[in-house]
Amino acid sequence: MQLGFFDLDNRYAQLSKLKDPLEELNRVIDWNLFADLLAETTTKPRKNAAGRKPFDRVMLFKMLVLQRMNNLSDDRLWSTKSGID
């Protein structure tokens, strides 16, 4: 089934009406407070710009929080990643 142009927007609007827990977390938690602390976890600087860019550490941290809250396996977490950004 092919999605229409506004299907995703309509889905997000529907989730917002139902008080989406992801929106509630973003409203309550300032995720950028963790950015400096997470940046310290880098042990090796990148040698060059070749290859895929690393994932945003704050986004990965959000994913770990959601994984723990919802008791998700790694495979299940990555299959639902699109709603986190």
PDB file of N, CA, C and O in Angstrom:
ATOM      1  N   MET A   1       0.842  -1.174   0.000  1.00  0.00           N
ATOM      2  CA  MET A   1       0.000   0.000   0.000  1.00  0.00           C
ATOM      3  C   MET A   1       0.885   1.235   0.000  1.00  0.00           C
ATOM      4  O   MET A   1       1.820   1.341   0.794  1.00  0.00           O
ATOM      5  N   GLN A   2       0.590   2.150  -0.880  1.00  0.00           N
ATOM      6  CA  GLN A   2       1.371   3.377  -0.965  1.00  0.00           C
ATOM      7  C   GLN A   2       0.698   4.458  -0.129  1.00  0.00           C
ATOM      8  O   GLN A   2      -0.513   4.661  -0.205  1.00  0.00           O
ATOM      9  N   LEU A   3       1.513   5.150   0.672  1.00  0.00           N
ATOM     10  CA  LEU A   3       0.979   6.215   1.502  1.00  0.00           C
ATOM     11  C   LEU A   3       0.760   7.476   0.684  1.00  0.00           C
ATOM     12  O   LEU A   3       1.505   7.757  -0.255  1.00  0.00           O
ATOM     13  N   GLY A   4      -0.261   8.229   1.045  1.00  0.00           N
ATOM     14  CA  GLY A   4      -0.525   9.495   0.382  1.00  0.00           C
ATOM     15  C   GLY A   4       0.368  10.591   0.935  1.00  0.00           C
ATOM     16  O   GLY A   4       1.120  10.380   1.887  1.00  0.00           O
ATOM     17  N   PHE A   5       0.274  11.755   0.329  1.00  0.00           N
ATOM     18  CA  PHE A   5       1.145  12.873   0.678  1.00  0.00           C
ATOM     19  C   PHE A   5       0.945  13.335   2.120  1.00  0.00           C
ATOM     20  O   PHE A   5       1.918  13.691   2.785  1.00  0.00           O
ATOM     21  N   PHE A   6      -0.285  13.336   2.614  1.00  0.00           N
ATOM     22  CA  PHE A   6      -0.571  13.858   3.950  1.00  0.00           C
ATOM     23  C   PHE A   6      -0.804  12.764   4.988  1.00  0.00           C
ATOM     24  O   PHE A   6      -1.141  13.072   6.131  1.00  0.00           O
ATOM     25  N   ASP A   7      -0.634  11.509   4.625  1.00  0.00           N
ATOM     26  CA  ASP A   7      -0.911  10.414   5.549  1.00  0.00           C
ATOM     27  C   ASP A   7      -0.084  10.503   6.824  1.00  0.00           C
ATOM     28  O   ASP A   7      -0.608  10.292   7.917  1.00  0.00           O
ATOM     29  N   LEU A   8       1.190  10.811   6.696  1.00  0.00           N
ATOM     30  CA  LEU A   8       2.045  10.886   7.875  1.00  0.00           C
ATOM     31  C   LEU A   8       1.639  12.056   8.764  1.00  0.00           C
ATOM     32  O   LEU A   8       1.606  11.922   9.987  1.00  0.00           O
ATOM     33  N   ASP A   9       1.331  13.195   8.164  1.00  0.00           N
ATOM     34  CA  ASP A   9       0.872  14.349   8.946  1.00  0.00           C
ATOM     35  C   ASP A   9      -0.426  14.038   9.667  1.00  0.00           C
ATOM     36  O   ASP A   9      -0.603  14.414  10.826  1.00  0.00           O
ATOM     37  N   ASN A  10      -1.325  13.360   8.991  1.00  0.00           N
ATOM     38  CA  ASN A  10      -2.597  12.984   9.622  1.00  0.00           C
ATOM     39  C   ASN A  10      -2.373  12.017  10.774  1.00  0.00           C
ATOM     40  O   ASN A  10      -3.048  12.102  11.800  1.00  0.00           O
ATOM     41  N   ARG A  11      -1.435  11.104  10.609  1.00  0.00           N
ATOM     42  CA  ARG A  11      -1.139  10.134  11.674  1.00  0.00           C
ATOM     43  C   ARG A  11      -0.547  10.837  12.893  1.00  0.00           C
ATOM     44  O   ARG A  11      -0.915  10.534  14.027  1.00  0.00           O
ATOM     45  N   TYR A  12       0.375  11.779  12.656  1.00  0.00           N
ATOM     46  CA  TYR A  12       0.949  12.535  13.766  1.00  0.00           C
ATOM     47  C   TYR A  12      -0.114  13.362  14.477  1.00  0.00           C
ATOM     48  O   TYR A  12      -0.096  13.461  15.704  1.00  0.00           O
ATOM     49  N   ALA A  13      -1.036  13.956  13.733  1.00  0.00           N
ATOM     50  CA  ALA A  13      -2.112  14.742  14.336  1.00  0.00           C
ATOM     51  C   ALA A  13      -3.009  13.853  15.190  1.00  0.00           C
ATOM     52  O   ALA A  13      -3.442  14.253  16.271  1.00  0.00           O
ATOM     53  N   GLN A  14      -3.285  12.656  14.705  1.00  0.00           N
ATOM     54  CA  GLN A  14      -4.107  11.718  15.459  1.00  0.00           C
ATOM     55  C   GLN A  14      -3.402  11.297  16.753  1.00  0.00           C
ATOM     56  O   GLN A  14      -4.032  11.213  17.807  1.00  0.00           O
ATOM     57  N   LEU A  15      -2.100  11.037  16.668  1.00  0.00           N
ATOM     58  CA  LEU A  15      -1.345  10.679  17.873  1.00  0.00           C
ATOM     59  C   LEU A  15      -1.307  11.827  18.871  1.00  0.00           C
ATOM     60  O   LEU A  15      -1.370  11.598  20.079  1.00  0.00           O
ATOM     61  N   SER A  16      -1.207  13.051  18.383  1.00  0.00           N
ATOM     62  CA  SER A  16      -1.194  14.219  19.267  1.00  0.00           C
ATOM     63  C   SER A  16      -2.509  14.346  20.026  1.00  0.00           C
ATOM     64  O   SER A  16      -2.513  14.681  21.210  1.00  0.00           O
ATOM     65  N   LYS A  17      -3.626  14.079  19.347  1.00  0.00           N
ATOM     66  CA  LYS A  17      -4.930  14.131  20.010  1.00  0.00           C
ATOM     67  C   LYS A  17      -5.023  13.109  21.133  1.00  0.00           C
ATOM     68  O   LYS A  17      -5.681  13.343  22.147  1.00  0.00           O
ATOM     69  N   LEU A  18      -4.364  11.985  20.945  1.00  0.00           N
ATOM     70  CA  LEU A  18      -4.406  10.902  21.937  1.00  0.00           C
ATOM     71  C   LEU A  18      -3.333  11.043  23.011  1.00  0.00           C
ATOM     72  O   LEU A  18      -3.108  10.118  23.791  1.00  0.00           O
ATOM     73  N   LYS A  19      -2.667  12.207  23.053  1.00  0.00           N
ATOM     74  CA  LYS A  19      -1.592  12.476  24.020  1.00  0.00           C
ATOM     75  C   LYS A  19      -0.472  11.452  23.878  1.00  0.00           C
ATOM     76  O   LYS A  19      -0.221  10.639  24.768  1.00  0.00           O
ATOM     77  N   ASP A  20       0.180  11.522  22.749  1.00  0.00           N
ATOM     78  CA  ASP A  20       1.295  10.637  22.429  1.00  0.00           C
ATOM     79  C   ASP A  20       2.360  10.711  23.518  1.00  0.00           C
ATOM     80  O   ASP A  20       2.817  11.807  23.843  1.00  0.00           O
ATOM     81  N   PRO A  21       2.773   9.574  24.096  1.00  0.00           N
ATOM     82  CA  PRO A  21       3.783   9.592  25.152  1.00  0.00           C
ATOM     83  C   PRO A  21       5.122  10.169  24.697  1.00  0.00           C
ATOM     84  O   PRO A  21       5.846  10.746  25.509  1.00  0.00           O
ATOM     85  N   LEU A  22       5.463  10.025  23.427  1.00  0.00           N
ATOM     86  CA  LEU A  22       6.718  10.603  22.941  1.00  0.00           C
ATOM     87  C   LEU A  22       6.672  12.123  23.003  1.00  0.00           C
ATOM     88  O   LEU A  22       7.661  12.759  23.369  1.00  0.00           O
ATOM     89  N   GLU A  23       5.545  12.706  22.653  1.00  0.00           N
ATOM     90  CA  GLU A  23       5.410  14.154  22.746  1.00  0.00           C
ATOM     91  C   GLU A  23       5.456  14.617  24.190  1.00  0.00           C
ATOM     92  O   GLU A  23       6.032  15.661  24.496  1.00  0.00           O
ATOM     93  N   GLU A  24       4.849  13.843  25.074  1.00  0.00           N
ATOM     94  CA  GLU A  24       4.872  14.194  26.494  1.00  0.00           C
ATOM     95  C   GLU A  24       6.297  14.169  27.042  1.00  0.00           C
ATOM     96  O   GLU A  24       6.686  15.051  27.808  1.00  0.00           O
ATOM     97  N   LEU A  25       7.072  13.163  26.652  1.00  0.00           N
ATOM     98  CA  LEU A  25       8.472  13.111  27.085  1.00  0.00           C
ATOM     99  C   LEU A  25       9.252  14.307  26.564  1.00  0.00           C
ATOM    100  O   LEU A  25      10.030  14.906  27.307  1.00  0.00           O
ATOM    101  N   ASN A  26       9.060  14.661  25.309  1.00  0.00           N
ATOM    102  CA  ASN A  26       9.761  15.812  24.737  1.00  0.00           C
ATOM    103  C   ASN A  26       9.330  17.116  25.396  1.00  0.00           C
ATOM    104  O   ASN A  26      10.115  18.060  25.479  1.00  0.00           O
ATOM    105  N   ARG A  27       8.103  17.171  25.858  1.00  0.00           N
ATOM    106  CA  ARG A  27       7.623  18.378  26.538  1.00  0.00           C
ATOM    107  C   ARG A  27       8.236  18.505  27.935  1.00  0.00           C
ATOM    108  O   ARG A  27       8.546  19.609  28.383  1.00  0.00           O
ATOM    109  N   VAL A  28       8.403  17.395  28.606  1.00  0.00           N
ATOM    110  CA  VAL A  28       8.870  17.395  29.996  1.00  0.00           C
ATOM    111  C   VAL A  28      10.396  17.416  30.099  1.00  0.00           C
ATOM    112  O   VAL A  28      10.941  18.061  30.994  1.00  0.00           O
ATOM    113  N   ILE A  29      11.082  16.729  29.209  1.00  0.00           N
ATOM    114  CA  ILE A  29      12.538  16.565  29.307  1.00  0.00           C
ATOM    115  C   ILE A  29      13.238  17.438  28.279  1.00  0.00           C
ATOM    116  O   ILE A  29      12.898  17.411  27.096  1.00  0.00           O
ATOM    117  N   ASP A  30      14.212  18.211  28.733  1.00  0.00           N
ATOM    118  CA  ASP A  30      15.078  18.960  27.822  1.00  0.00           C
ATOM    119  C   ASP A  30      16.260  18.049  27.495  1.00  0.00           C
ATOM    120  O   ASP A  30      17.232  17.973  28.247  1.00  0.00           O
ATOM    121  N   TRP A  31      16.156  17.365  26.367  1.00  0.00           N
ATOM    122  CA  TRP A  31      17.149  16.361  26.000  1.00  0.00           C
ATOM    123  C   TRP A  31      18.525  16.967  25.764  1.00  0.00           C
ATOM    124  O   TRP A  31      19.534  16.280  25.924  1.00  0.00           O
ATOM    125  N   ASN A  32      18.584  18.228  25.391  1.00  0.00           N
ATOM    126  CA  ASN A  32      19.870  18.858  25.111  1.00  0.00           C
ATOM    127  C   ASN A  32      20.727  19.041  26.358  1.00  0.00           C
ATOM    128  O   ASN A  32      21.924  19.309  26.248  1.00  0.00           O
ATOM    129  N   LEU A  33      20.141  18.903  27.529  1.00  0.00           N
ATOM    130  CA  LEU A  33      20.931  18.943  28.758  1.00  0.00           C
ATOM    131  C   LEU A  33      21.956  17.809  28.802  1.00  0.00           C
ATOM    132  O   LEU A  33      22.993  17.922  29.456  1.00  0.00           O
ATOM    133  N   PHE A  34      21.658  16.734  28.111  1.00  0.00           N
ATOM    134  CA  PHE A  34      22.526  15.565  28.109  1.00  0.00           C
ATOM    135  C   PHE A  34      23.592  15.615  27.015  1.00  0.00           C
ATOM    136  O   PHE A  34      24.494  14.777  27.002  1.00  0.00           O
ATOM    137  N   ALA A  35      23.507  16.570  26.108  1.00  0.00           N
ATOM    138  CA  ALA A  35      24.388  16.609  24.938  1.00  0.00           C
ATOM    139  C   ALA A  35      25.862  16.683  25.324  1.00  0.00           C
ATOM    140  O   ALA A  35      26.679  15.937  24.784  1.00  0.00           O
ATOM    141  N   ASP A  36      26.214  17.578  26.258  1.00  0.00           N
ATOM    142  CA  ASP A  36      27.618  17.712  26.649  1.00  0.00           C
ATOM    143  C   ASP A  36      28.146  16.445  27.320  1.00  0.00           C
ATOM    144  O   ASP A  36      29.260  16.000  27.046  1.00  0.00           O
ATOM    145  N   LEU A  37      27.338  15.882  28.189  1.00  0.00           N
ATOM    146  CA  LEU A  37      27.747  14.651  28.861  1.00  0.00           C
ATOM    147  C   LEU A  37      27.918  13.504  27.870  1.00  0.00           C
ATOM    148  O   LEU A  37      28.861  12.720  27.977  1.00  0.00           O
ATOM    149  N   LEU A  38      27.010  13.409  26.912  1.00  0.00           N
ATOM    150  CA  LEU A  38      27.105  12.346  25.910  1.00  0.00           C
ATOM    151  C   LEU A  38      28.271  12.571  24.959  1.00  0.00           C
ATOM    152  O   LEU A  38      28.847  11.609  24.451  1.00  0.00           O
ATOM    153  N   ALA A  39      28.626  13.821  24.711  1.00  0.00           N
ATOM    154  CA  ALA A  39      29.766  14.116  23.828  1.00  0.00           C
ATOM    155  C   ALA A  39      31.072  13.635  24.446  1.00  0.00           C
ATOM    156  O   ALA A  39      32.016  13.307  23.727  1.00  0.00           O
ATOM    157  N   GLU A  40      31.132  13.591  25.769  1.00  0.00           N
ATOM    158  CA  GLU A  40      32.334  13.108  26.452  1.00  0.00           C
ATOM    159  C   GLU A  40      32.549  11.612  26.268  1.00  0.00           C
ATOM    160  O   GLU A  40      33.630  11.105  26.563  1.00  0.00           O
ATOM    161  N   THR A  41      31.543  10.906  25.787  1.00  0.00           N
ATOM    162  CA  THR A  41      31.685   9.459  25.608  1.00  0.00           C
ATOM    163  C   THR A  41      32.493   9.103  24.371  1.00  0.00           C
ATOM    164  O   THR A  41      32.848   7.941  24.172  1.00  0.00           O
ATOM    165  N   THR A  42      32.787  10.096  23.539  1.00  0.00           N
ATOM    166  CA  THR A  42      33.582   9.847  22.341  1.00  0.00           C
ATOM    167  C   THR A  42      35.027   9.584  22.743  1.00  0.00           C
ATOM    168  O   THR A  42      35.665  10.422  23.380  1.00  0.00           O
ATOM    169  N   THR A  43      35.527   8.443  22.375  1.00  0.00           N
ATOM    170  CA  THR A  43      36.905   8.113  22.738  1.00  0.00           C
ATOM    171  C   THR A  43      37.872   8.323  21.585  1.00  0.00           C
ATOM    172  O   THR A  43      39.052   8.599  21.799  1.00  0.00           O
ATOM    173  N   LYS A  44      37.364   8.190  20.347  1.00  0.00           N
ATOM    174  CA  LYS A  44      38.230   8.333  19.178  1.00  0.00           C
ATOM    175  C   LYS A  44      37.675   9.402  18.252  1.00  0.00           C
ATOM    176  O   LYS A  44      36.512   9.335  17.854  1.00  0.00           O
ATOM    177  N   PRO A  45      38.491  10.384  17.906  1.00  0.00           N
ATOM    178  CA  PRO A  45      38.011  11.353  16.908  1.00  0.00           C
ATOM    179  C   PRO A  45      38.002  10.714  15.516  1.00  0.00           C
ATOM    180  O   PRO A  45      38.772   9.796  15.233  1.00  0.00           O
ATOM    181  N   ARG A  46      37.125  11.216  14.667  1.00  0.00           N
ATOM    182  CA  ARG A  46      37.076  10.707  13.292  1.00  0.00           C
ATOM    183  C   ARG A  46      38.306  11.181  12.543  1.00  0.00           C
ATOM    184  O   ARG A  46      38.707  12.338  12.669  1.00  0.00           O
ATOM    185  N   LYS A  47      38.903  10.295  11.767  1.00  0.00           N
ATOM    186  CA  LYS A  47      40.104  10.636  11.005  1.00  0.00           C
ATOM    187  C   LYS A  47      39.775  11.423   9.743  1.00  0.00           C
ATOM    188  O   LYS A  47      40.536  12.302   9.339  1.00  0.00           O
ATOM    189  N   ASN A  48      38.642  11.108   9.120  1.00  0.00           N
ATOM    190  CA  ASN A  48      38.224  11.829   7.923  1.00  0.00           C
ATOM    191  C   ASN A  48      36.713  11.734   7.794  1.00  0.00           C
ATOM    192  O   ASN A  48      36.050  11.096   8.612  1.00  0.00           O
ATOM    193  N   ALA A  49      36.181  12.364   6.776  1.00  0.00           N
ATOM    194  CA  ALA A  49      34.727  12.414   6.603  1.00  0.00           C
ATOM    195  C   ALA A  49      34.185  11.250   5.767  1.00  0.00           C
ATOM    196  O   ALA A  49      33.016  11.267   5.382  1.00  0.00           O
ATOM    197  N   ALA A  50      35.001  10.256   5.486  1.00  0.00           N
ATOM    198  CA  ALA A  50      34.548   9.117   4.688  1.00  0.00           C
ATOM    199  C   ALA A  50      33.571   8.267   5.501  1.00  0.00           C
ATOM    200  O   ALA A  50      33.646   8.212   6.728  1.00  0.00           O
ATOM    201  N   GLY A  51      32.680   7.626   4.812  1.00  0.00           N
ATOM    202  CA  GLY A  51      31.738   6.734   5.469  1.00  0.00           C
ATOM    203  C   GLY A  51      30.516   7.461   5.996  1.00  0.00           C
ATOM    204  O   GLY A  51      30.376   8.677   5.862  1.00  0.00           O
ATOM    205  N   ARG A  52      29.645   6.682   6.593  1.00  0.00           N
ATOM    206  CA  ARG A  52      28.406   7.227   7.123  1.00  0.00           C
ATOM    207  C   ARG A  52      28.685   8.092   8.342  1.00  0.00           C
ATOM    208  O   ARG A  52      29.565   7.785   9.146  1.00  0.00           O
ATOM    209  N   LYS A  53      27.939   9.158   8.469  1.00  0.00           N
ATOM    210  CA  LYS A  53      28.071  10.030   9.631  1.00  0.00           C
ATOM    211  C   LYS A  53      27.537   9.287  10.855  1.00  0.00           C
ATOM    212  O   LYS A  53      26.613   8.482  10.736  1.00  0.00           O
ATOM    213  N   PRO A  54      28.108   9.549  12.021  1.00  0.00           N
ATOM    214  CA  PRO A  54      27.610   8.867  13.226  1.00  0.00           C
ATOM    215  C   PRO A  54      26.208   9.357  13.588  1.00  0.00           C
ATOM    216  O   PRO A  54      25.822  10.475  13.249  1.00  0.00           O
ATOM    217  N   PHE A  55      25.466   8.515  14.271  1.00  0.00           N
ATOM    218  CA  PHE A  55      24.144   8.903  14.743  1.00  0.00           C
ATOM    219  C   PHE A  55      24.284   9.983  15.810  1.00  0.00           C
ATOM    220  O   PHE A  55      25.279  10.037  16.532  1.00  0.00           O
ATOM    221  N   ASP A  56      23.279  10.834  15.896  1.00  0.00           N
ATOM    222  CA  ASP A  56      23.250  11.853  16.930  1.00  0.00           C
ATOM    223  C   ASP A  56      23.155  11.171  18.300  1.00  0.00           C
ATOM    224  O   ASP A  56      22.284  10.330  18.521  1.00  0.00           O
ATOM    225  N   ARG A  57      24.046  11.535  19.203  1.00  0.00           N
ATOM    226  CA  ARG A  57      24.095  10.883  20.508  1.00  0.00           C
ATOM    227  C   ARG A  57      22.839  11.125  21.342  1.00  0.00           C
ATOM    228  O   ARG A  57      22.411  10.247  22.091  1.00  0.00           O
ATOM    229  N   VAL A  58      22.251  12.308  21.214  1.00  0.00           N
ATOM    230  CA  VAL A  58      21.024  12.595  21.965  1.00  0.00           C
ATOM    231  C   VAL A  58      19.890  11.699  21.457  1.00  0.00           C
ATOM    232  O   VAL A  58      19.100  11.186  22.250  1.00  0.00           O
ATOM    233  N   MET A  59      19.811  11.513  20.135  1.00  0.00           N
ATOM    234  CA  MET A  59      18.784  10.638  19.587  1.00  0.00           C
ATOM    235  C   MET A  59      18.987   9.199  20.085  1.00  0.00           C
ATOM    236  O   MET A  59      18.021   8.525  20.444  1.00  0.00           O
ATOM    237  N   LEU A  60      20.227   8.735  20.106  1.00  0.00           N
ATOM    238  CA  LEU A  60      20.501   7.389  20.608  1.00  0.00           C
ATOM    239  C   LEU A  60      20.134   7.265  22.089  1.00  0.00           C
ATOM    240  O   LEU A  60      19.632   6.230  22.527  1.00  0.00           O
ATOM    241  N   PHE A  61      20.388   8.322  22.850  1.00  0.00           N
ATOM    242  CA  PHE A  61      20.019   8.326  24.265  1.00  0.00           C
ATOM    243  C   PHE A  61      18.502   8.242  24.427  1.00  0.00           C
ATOM    244  O   PHE A  61      18.006   7.512  25.285  1.00  0.00           O
ATOM    245  N   LYS A  62      17.772   8.986  23.605  1.00  0.00           N
ATOM    246  CA  LYS A  62      16.305   8.909  23.637  1.00  0.00           C
ATOM    247  C   LYS A  62      15.848   7.488  23.345  1.00  0.00           C
ATOM    248  O   LYS A  62      14.929   6.972  23.981  1.00  0.00           O
ATOM    249  N   MET A  63      16.503   6.864  22.371  1.00  0.00           N
ATOM    250  CA  MET A  63      16.130   5.501  22.009  1.00  0.00           C
ATOM    251  C   MET A  63      16.371   4.533  23.163  1.00  0.00           C
ATOM    252  O   MET A  63      15.565   3.633  23.400  1.00  0.00           O
ATOM    253  N   LEU A  64      17.467   4.715  23.874  1.00  0.00           N
ATOM    254  CA  LEU A  64      17.740   3.847  25.025  1.00  0.00           C
ATOM    255  C   LEU A  64      16.713   4.039  26.132  1.00  0.00           C
ATOM    256  O   LEU A  64      16.303   3.073  26.775  1.00  0.00           O
ATOM    257  N   VAL A  65      16.294   5.283  26.357  1.00  0.00           N
ATOM    258  CA  VAL A  65      15.261   5.557  27.362  1.00  0.00           C
ATOM    259  C   VAL A  65      13.956   4.873  26.960  1.00  0.00           C
ATOM    260  O   VAL A  65      13.314   4.218  27.781  1.00  0.00           O
ATOM    261  N   LEU A  66      13.566   5.030  25.693  1.00  0.00           N
ATOM    262  CA  LEU A  66      12.334   4.397  25.223  1.00  0.00           C
ATOM    263  C   LEU A  66      12.420   2.875  25.269  1.00  0.00           C
ATOM    264  O   LEU A  66      11.444   2.195  25.587  1.00  0.00           O
ATOM    265  N   GLN A  67      13.592   2.355  24.951  1.00  0.00           N
ATOM    266  CA  GLN A  67      13.783   0.910  24.992  1.00  0.00           C
ATOM    267  C   GLN A  67      13.560   0.390  26.405  1.00  0.00           C
ATOM    268  O   GLN A  67      12.910  -0.635  26.609  1.00  0.00           O
ATOM    269  N   ARG A  68      14.105   1.108  27.369  1.00  0.00           N
ATOM    270  CA  ARG A  68      13.971   0.681  28.761  1.00  0.00           C
ATOM    271  C   ARG A  68      12.535   0.831  29.261  1.00  0.00           C
ATOM    272  O   ARG A  68      12.020  -0.036  29.966  1.00  0.00           O
ATOM    273  N   MET A  69      11.897   1.940  28.887  1.00  0.00           N
ATOM    274  CA  MET A  69      10.528   2.203  29.342  1.00  0.00           C
ATOM    275  C   MET A  69       9.527   1.192  28.787  1.00  0.00           C
ATOM    276  O   MET A  69       8.562   0.832  29.460  1.00  0.00           O
ATOM    277  N   ASN A  70       9.762   0.738  27.558  1.00  0.00           N
ATOM    278  CA  ASN A  70       8.804  -0.133  26.878  1.00  0.00           C
ATOM    279  C   ASN A  70       9.256  -1.578  26.777  1.00  0.00           C
ATOM    280  O   ASN A  70       8.598  -2.396  26.135  1.00  0.00           O
ATOM    281  N   ASN A  71      10.381  -1.895  27.410  1.00  0.00           N
ATOM    282  CA  ASN A  71      10.897  -3.259  27.428  1.00  0.00           C
ATOM    283  C   ASN A  71      11.032  -3.822  26.010  1.00  0.00           C
ATOM    284  O   ASN A  71      10.524  -4.900  25.705  1.00  0.00           O
ATOM    285  N   LEU A  72      11.726  -3.072  25.154  1.00  0.00           N
ATOM    286  CA  LEU A  72      11.904  -3.471  23.765  1.00  0.00           C
ATOM    287  C   LEU A  72      13.266  -4.113  23.551  1.00  0.00           C
ATOM    288  O   LEU A  72      14.254  -3.729  24.177  1.00  0.00           O
ATOM    289  N   SER A  73      13.304  -5.087  22.669  1.00  0.00           N
ATOM    290  CA  SER A  73      14.581  -5.663  22.269  1.00  0.00           C
ATOM    291  C   SER A  73      15.269  -4.690  21.325  1.00  0.00           C
ATOM    292  O   SER A  73      14.646  -3.742  20.849  1.00  0.00           O
ATOM    293  N   ASP A  74      16.550  -4.918  21.050  1.00  0.00           N
ATOM    294  CA  ASP A  74      17.277  -4.061  20.116  1.00  0.00           C
ATOM    295  C   ASP A  74      16.638  -4.081  18.733  1.00  0.00           C
ATOM    296  O   ASP A  74      16.492  -3.035  18.101  1.00  0.00           O
ATOM    297  N   ASP A  75      16.253  -5.272  18.257  1.00  0.00           N
ATOM    298  CA  ASP A  75      15.637  -5.381  16.936  1.00  0.00           C
ATOM    299  C   ASP A  75      14.320  -4.619  16.873  1.00  0.00           C
ATOM    300  O   ASP A  75      14.045  -3.933  15.889  1.00  0.00           O
ATOM    301  N   ARG A  76      13.520  -4.733  17.899  1.00  0.00           N
ATOM    302  CA  ARG A  76      12.214  -4.054  17.928  1.00  0.00           C
ATOM    303  C   ARG A  76      12.407  -2.539  18.009  1.00  0.00           C
ATOM    304  O   ARG A  76      11.648  -1.782  17.404  1.00  0.00           O
ATOM    305  N   LEU A  77      13.408  -2.106  18.746  1.00  0.00           N
ATOM    306  CA  LEU A  77      13.675  -0.672  18.880  1.00  0.00           C
ATOM    307  C   LEU A  77      14.036  -0.068  17.535  1.00  0.00           C
ATOM    308  O   LEU A  77      13.500   0.978  17.169  1.00  0.00           O
ATOM    309  N   TRP A  78      14.929  -0.701  16.796  1.00  0.00           N
ATOM    310  CA  TRP A  78      15.363  -0.152  15.517  1.00  0.00           C
ATOM    311  C   TRP A  78      14.258  -0.207  14.476  1.00  0.00           C
ATOM    312  O   TRP A  78      14.263   0.593  13.541  1.00  0.00           O
ATOM    313  N   SER A  79      13.318  -1.122  14.608  1.00  0.00           N
ATOM    314  CA  SER A  79      12.226  -1.172  13.641  1.00  0.00           C
ATOM    315  C   SER A  79      11.204  -0.073  13.897  1.00  0.00           C
ATOM    316  O   SER A  79      10.374   0.197  13.029  1.00  0.00           O
ATOM    317  N   THR A  80      11.237   0.575  15.073  1.00  0.00           N
ATOM    318  CA  THR A  80      10.289   1.638  15.400  1.00  0.00           C
ATOM    319  C   THR A  80      10.983   2.989  15.478  1.00  0.00           C
ATOM    320  O   THR A  80      10.388   3.944  15.977  1.00  0.00           O
ATOM    321  N   LYS A  81      12.202   3.105  15.010  1.00  0.00           N
ATOM    322  CA  LYS A  81      12.993   4.323  15.152  1.00  0.00           C
ATOM    323  C   LYS A  81      12.376   5.546  14.489  1.00  0.00           C
ATOM    324  O   LYS A  81      12.607   6.661  14.958  1.00  0.00           O
ATOM    325  N   SER A  82      11.614   5.390  13.436  1.00  0.00           N
ATOM    326  CA  SER A  82      11.163   6.544  12.650  1.00  0.00           C
ATOM    327  C   SER A  82      10.335   7.530  13.460  1.00  0.00           C
ATOM    328  O   SER A  82      10.288   8.699  13.078  1.00  0.00           O
ATOM    329  N   GLY A  83       9.673   7.142  14.559  1.00  0.00           N
ATOM    330  CA  GLY A  83       8.877   8.077  15.330  1.00  0.00           C
ATOM    331  C   GLY A  83       9.622   8.850  16.382  1.00  0.00           C
ATOM    332  O   GLY A  83       9.000   9.624  17.110  1.00  0.00           O
ATOM    333  N   ILE A  84      10.925   8.685  16.504  1.00  0.00           N
ATOM    334  CA  ILE A  84      11.692   9.292  17.582  1.00  0.00           C
ATOM    335  C   ILE A  84      12.261  10.642  17.236  1.00  0.00           C
ATOM    336  O   ILE A  84      12.399  11.490  18.118  1.00  0.00           O
ATOM    337  N   ASP A  85      12.594  10.871  15.989  1.00  0.00           N
ATOM    338  CA  ASP A  85      13.275  12.107  15.613  1.00  0.00           C
ATOM    339  C   ASP A  85      12.554  13.346  16.006  1.00  0.00           C
ATOM    340  O   ASP A  85      13.033  14.449  15.742  1.00  0.00           O
TER     341      ASP A  85
END
